[in-house]
Amino acid sequence: MDCEKNKLEFRDYVLGNWTFARVCLVIVFACSFGIPGYYSITAKIPPADELQKTAGIIFFQSGTKACSIRTGLKTPEGEILFTCRSAMEGCDTCIWDAKTRQQIQGKQGTVLWYDQPILPFVETNKLIVELWVNEKEIVGRGTIQSNIDGSFMFGCVWLPGGIVLFICADFNNIRRRRKKKCQDRTI
């Protein structure tokens, strides 16, 4: 290492300072955010003939946050919980107005939904596309589409930004350690 030339070149960063641990960390980081990001970017509502239709008595299950009030249906087969969360981004809550929730609680409703992929081979989110009570649309396709569009922005902007920020922070860390080693040698 040349202490006279303390400027860290990109070539030095890529070739000389990348240890196995850093490479593994970048791979884990890219996979843990990249795969869900891919599903966020490619999310779309399927055509109407591919949606599942379920009817039952509407109920709501509250979580620990205001954003986690899930809509459910009690059917003869059991209870089914739905969400309005698109992939990794968004809120479970579909109906924000407490008065509306109170009015439809316990009434017969119909939900059009689909199993939304989150990770490869994992489809746990039952995403509401439409919720109908007494032939009145309570949650519509437009609401869900705006959630999906927000998820798309998450995948396109925040993920690459996070990866760039990670690499810049690592680059800066290597530069500081290199400078400190040069200072220690001169003492």
N, C-alpha and C positions, 0 to 999 in steps of 0.2 A: 504494500500500500504506500503510495507516494503522498507524504504529508504536505509537501510543497503544493501539490495540486489537490486542494481540499474539495474542489467542486465535484460533486457526485454526478457522473454522467448516467444517462438512462441505460447505456450499454452495461455499465458496472452494476446497476441495479438488477437488470435482467440476468446477466451472466454470472456475476461474481457474488452476489449477496442473497440469492434465493436459496434458502435451505429447504430440505424436504418438508419440514414442519410448515413453512410458509406456503408451499405449494399445496399441501393437504388442506390447510386452513382456507385458502382461496377456493379450492374445489368444494369443500363443505359449504362455505358461504354461498357460492354460486348456485349449488344444488338446492340448499335449503330456502333460498329466496328465488332462484331462477325457475324452478319447477312450478311452485305456486304462481309466480309471476306469469309464466307461460299460460297457465289456466286462466288467469285474470285477463290476459290480453286476448285470448281466443274464445272467451265466454260469449255465448249467444243463446237467445231463447229459441228452443226448437219449434218447428211448425206445429200448428194446432193439433194435427192428427197424431203427433208423437207425445203429446202431453197426457199425463194421467189425471183422471177425474175422480175425486173422492168426496162423498157427502157424509155429513155427520153433524153432531152438536158442537158448536164453537165454544172453546174455552181459551184462556190465556194463562201462560206460565211465566211468572216473573223471575228474573235473574237478579244478580247483585247490582246491576247498573240499569239506568233508564233505557239504555240501548239494547237491553237483552230480554225484552218481553216477547216471548215466542207465541205464535198463534198455533192452536191445536184443534184437532177434531176428534171427538169421541165417536167411534164407529163400532159396529158389532164385533169386529175383529180386534178392537183395542184402541188405544190412543195413539195418534200420530201428531208429532210436532213438526211445524214448518218454520221457515226462516225467510227473511228478505235479504240476507247477507249474500253478496255476490263473491264467490270464491273466498279469498283471504281478507277481503276489505268490506267494510260496511257494518250495518246494524242488523240484529235479528228482528228488531221491532218493525212491523209492517204498518200498524195503525198507531199513530202518535197521539191522536186525540182521545183522552181518557173518557170523554162523554160517549164517543162512538163505540169504544170498546165495551163500555157498560151497557149500551143499547143492544149490542149484538151478542153479548155473552149469553150462552145457554140457548141460542136460537139455532135453527137448522140452517146450515150453510153448505156451499159447494166450493171446493178448491180445485183449480187446475194447477198442476205442479209437475216438476221433473226432478230426477236425481242429478244434482250438479256435481261434476267431478272437481275435486280439490287437488288431489295428488294421483299419481298413476295407481290404478286399481282401487282407489278409495272414492266412493261417492256417498258422502254422509249428509250433505245438505239437501233437504227436500225444499227446493226453492219454489215459493208461491209465484205463480204468474198472474193468476186472477183469483179473487175471492168474491163470491156472490152470496148475498143474503136477501131472501124474498125478491128475487129477480132484480136486485139492485147491486151494481158493481161497487164493492167497498175498496178493493185493491185492484188496480188495473195494470195492464202491460206497460204503460208509460212509466209508472213508478219503478217497476223492476228494471226496465230498460235504462233509466237514469242511474240506478244503482250499478248496473253492469258497466255503463259508460264511466262512472267514477272508478270502478275497479280497473278498467282499461288504462285510465290515467295513472293509477298506482303502479301498474305493471310497466308502463312505458317511461315514466318519469322517475319515480322513487327508486326502483330497483337498479337501473343503470347508475343513477346518482349515488346510491349507497355503495356500489362496487367501486366507482371512481374515488369516492371519499375514502374507502378502505385502503385502496392502493396508494393514494396520496399520503395518508397518515403513515403507512408502512414505509414509504419512500423517505418521508421526513424523519422517521425514527432511525432508519439506517444512516442517514446523513448525520444526525446528531451523535450517534454512537461512533461513527467514523471520526468525527471532529474531536470527540472526547479521547479516543485512542491516540490521535495525533498529539493532543495536548499532554497526555500522560507520558508519551515517548520523549517529549522535549523537556520534561522536568527532570 
